[in-house]
């Protein structure tokens, strides 16, 4: 993982630790670096789902809004 990607991931994790949203999602097309079992586990431990495709993330968000 590049330094820039590490900063992105650290920022996402820090934001979730600070705000503690009940659920969230992280969309990033860089599946080479972010679609990794260890990273998914770290995100999911914070109630965050990873999506490598915008369409998948959009479907998730629309479905979640529909259940509110």
C-alpha positions in Angstrom: 0.0 0.0 0.0 1.3 3.4 -1.0 1.9 6.1 1.6 -1.1 8.0 0.2 -3.4 5.0 0.5 -2.2 4.4 4.0 -3.1 8.0 4.9 -6.6 7.6 3.3 -7.2 4.4 5.3 -5.8 5.9 8.6 -8.1 8.9 8.0 -11.2 6.7 7.5 -10.5 4.6 10.5 -9.7 7.7 12.7 -12.9 9.3 11.6 -15.0 6.2 12.5 -13.3 5.9 15.8 -14.0 9.6 16.6 -17.6 9.7 15.3 -18.6 6.1 15.9 -21.4 6.0 13.4 -23.8 3.1 13.8 -23.1 2.1 10.2 -21.1 3.5 7.3 -19.4 2.6 4.0 -16.1 3.3 2.3 -16.1 3.5 -1.5 -12.8 3.4 -3.3 -12.0 2.0 -6.8 -8.6 1.0 -5.7 -9.5 -2.6 -4.9 -5.9 -3.7 -5.3 -5.0 -2.1 -2.0 -8.2 -1.7 -0.2 -10.1 -4.9 -1.0 -8.0 -6.9 1.4 -9.3 -9.3 4.1 -7.3 -7.5 6.9 -8.6 -4.1 5.8 -12.2 -5.3 5.4 -11.9 -6.8 9.0 -10.7 -3.5 10.4 -13.5 -1.6 8.6 -16.2 -4.1 9.5 -15.2 -4.0 13.2 -16.2 -0.4 13.0 -19.5 -1.1 11.2 -18.2 0.0 7.9 -18.6 -1.8 4.6 -16.1 -1.5 1.7 -17.3 -1.2 -1.9 -14.9 -1.1 -4.9 -17.6 -0.1 -7.3 -19.7 3.1 -7.1 -22.8 1.3 -8.2 -22.6 -1.2 -5.4 -22.0 1.5 -2.8 -24.9 3.5 -4.2 -27.2 0.5 -4.0 -26.2 0.0 -0.3 -26.8 3.6 0.6 -30.2 3.7 -1.2 -31.2 0.5 0.5 -30.1 1.9 3.9 -32.0 5.2 3.4 -35.1 3.2 2.4 -35.1 1.4 5.7 -34.9 4.5 7.8 
